[in-house]
Amino acid sequence: MREVYIEEKPGRLTAVFGLSARPDRLWIDYFRARAWYSIYDAASARFSGRRARVELLRREDLAPLSASMERFIEGANLDAELSGLP
């Protein structure tokens, strides 16, 4: 991940994760499969360009969510590599 920050709107916190590359559909599927059981609802991440957004309930959740996102991203990268994606 290149950067992590919070977008704040009335009644809503969103963690934004900057990715090193724009993910393709298959990579996103791998990511969601890895993130499916996350307590932070990371499987519902919204991807746009090189950014992934995940809703947060509390600011305090950003650090553990970031650690989880790193694992999900690494896992999706490994799955993509093993499947032969460029």
N, C-alpha and C positions, 0 to 999 in steps of 0.2 A: 504494500500500500504506500502510496506517495504522500498522502495527507489525510487527516481525520479532523472533522470539525462538526459543530452542531448548528443546524438551522433552527431558528426559533420563530414560531408564529403563535398567535393567541391560542392557547390550549393545546399546542402541539410542539413536540420536540422531535427532530429528525437528525440522526447521525448520518453524516455524509463521508464516504470513503472514496478517496481518489485512487484509481487503479492505474497500473503502468501501461496498460493497453486496453483498447475497446474489446470487450468480450463478445464472442459469437454465441449463437443460440445454444449450441451443444455444450459449450463451457458453462453457460448459465444453468443448463440442466444439471450438469455435474455439481456445480456450486449448490443448487437447491437440494439435491439429494444428500449432500454432506451436511447441509444446514437444517434439514427437516426437523430434527429433534431439539433444536436450540431453544432455550427458554426465552430468548430475545426475539423470536419470530424472524430470524435472519432469512429463512426460506422465502419470506414474502418481500425480500429486498427488491426495490425498483432500480433497474439499470437504465442509464441514459448516458450515452457516450462513454467516457472513462470514469463515470461516477456510479456508485451504488448507494442507495438511501434505505435506511432502516428506521422505523418509528421507535422512539424511546419513551418509556414511562417516566424515568427520572434521569437527571444528569449523572448521578452516581453510577448508572449502568454503562456509561461510555467506555470505561477502561476494560471491564470484563467482556463487553461486546466486541471491542477492538481486538482483544486477544482471540476470541472465538472466530472473528472474521478472518484473521490471519491464518488460522488453521483451516477454515473452509476454503479459502483462496488457494493455499498450498495444496490441499487435497484435490481441488478441481484442476489445478495445474498438472498434478501427477496423473489424474484420470485422463486428461486431455493428451498428455504425453504418451501414456500407455496405449491410447486408442489410435495414435498416429496423427493427431492433429498437428498442424505446423505451429 
